[in-house]
């Protein structure tokens, strides 16, 4: 996937599905604006989820982004900025 | 007494002999780049033996037998050769994590160094600068510093002879800032424990071992590398970080390297069951995995089920699930099942709390039941379940403290006679002495199966990592000025799923406003996460004077935990994760 093809809405849906699967919850229970740590995503899950994001998008993502942008919405918007800036 | 005592040969001699009899046999393999295929650094027994003899040659100049050598290594074959070199030289190995870049990590290594007083610090080329900087900061400028990678020093010819009671290593189990405890393990202990593990599972030179557990962890060294060497097989090691970043990589390594034995704490199985995607599962063949050992934290029935179900399509067999019990004070391995499906008993929670294992005849778990996982049968150690208050030996089916005696029980804590006496010399009411008091609550049933049900020591185990409450308490008091001169307690609590979590109850001075309390509570969570590396699932701030202490001033952590679980603390401020299982909730459910 090239940076121009980043689709923020698609990414949000994908990430919510992914987190819901990992936490064994229904995707509708994951709110995009709620900090993921409130759902129990701690450093252990965060590290592995970053790897999933890298594989999904095909770009390198800093592990610290999960802490700097702690919700699905914040992360999606930060990635949109980062990937369209180049 | 164990019939094998005195008959098991020292590991140094065993490995040295493999180098003569099977020189080209693989001894250790390091999957160096775990995200790319095929990049593996391997040592045969001949190469390992030569590297260890060179290390021993250098140590002979810098140390005398019985001196300690601090081993600060990244994961890899260099550590294995250096450890063996210590055994060859009769020098006591002190495995430790690297000092790293976090303060709590550096403090931990500095505390280990201060306690062990090493005559030499050993490291690999890749970490030369990091370790050198650490040594300056920790005041170890006078200590010999040896980089053992590609050493071309003259090798010794043979391992030096050592007695069975000479120390082989100090195993530090905590990230302690205060008083680190190094378990003293002798030459006989480590050889006996390796022998126990392989005989328990009927392993041979064709049994391949491998895992991502760090080598400074008892399960990563004594539960993996040493039994592999004992039988003349190989240990394949991968980086813990590679696993944490990409959990499926562990399973790929099991498949690609034909591993028979791979061990990890419960959380790792849970993480794999949750994280591995359908795409990743496709192409994975786990049908040859014979021993998926699960140990070093509470084994959970739910995790075993989830893992077996998730990986059945990859050929994983439920009978490969291998719940184990062990602890560093007994080298590592105490018991484990193998080659059979896990034995799980649904018992009545209230009866268990009252001290007996009573079957709950219900088809599904309820809040009034608990599913206990058998950790197998203790075959090579003398195991008793004892009333911890008066030393009465309890009959089968009763809950008490697990006491152990035998050839792999360590010699005590390094330079700590008081704790050594308390922990390593338990005496029963009927006068049997010399037992290790494990601090774990357990039941042995009529089939000799061991079930661990709880803990009476204050140690907290999160994801296989031992955390001492003193470290948390000390750290938050240092970092949070409002806590000066006040008391607090950290302790372990259980989640609804059965995972251990951290709780902190701390006193605050009077007259603080709600927002000040919230700020302090937030600082506790942040400090524990940053400095200790774990989440504080519950934080309560209480009035000065309400943290219970003994007359000598010792904080009563277990009593405070009990009051917390029963909701008896009048907290000024409280943040408790809904995942934390409280006592009154259990009551409501029953």
Interface residues (C-beta under 8 A of the other chain):
Chain A: X21 X22 X23 X24 X40 X42 X43 X44 X45 X47 X48 X50 X51 X52
Chain B: X244 X245 X246 X247 X267 X271 X274 X275 X277 X463 X529 X533 X535 X579
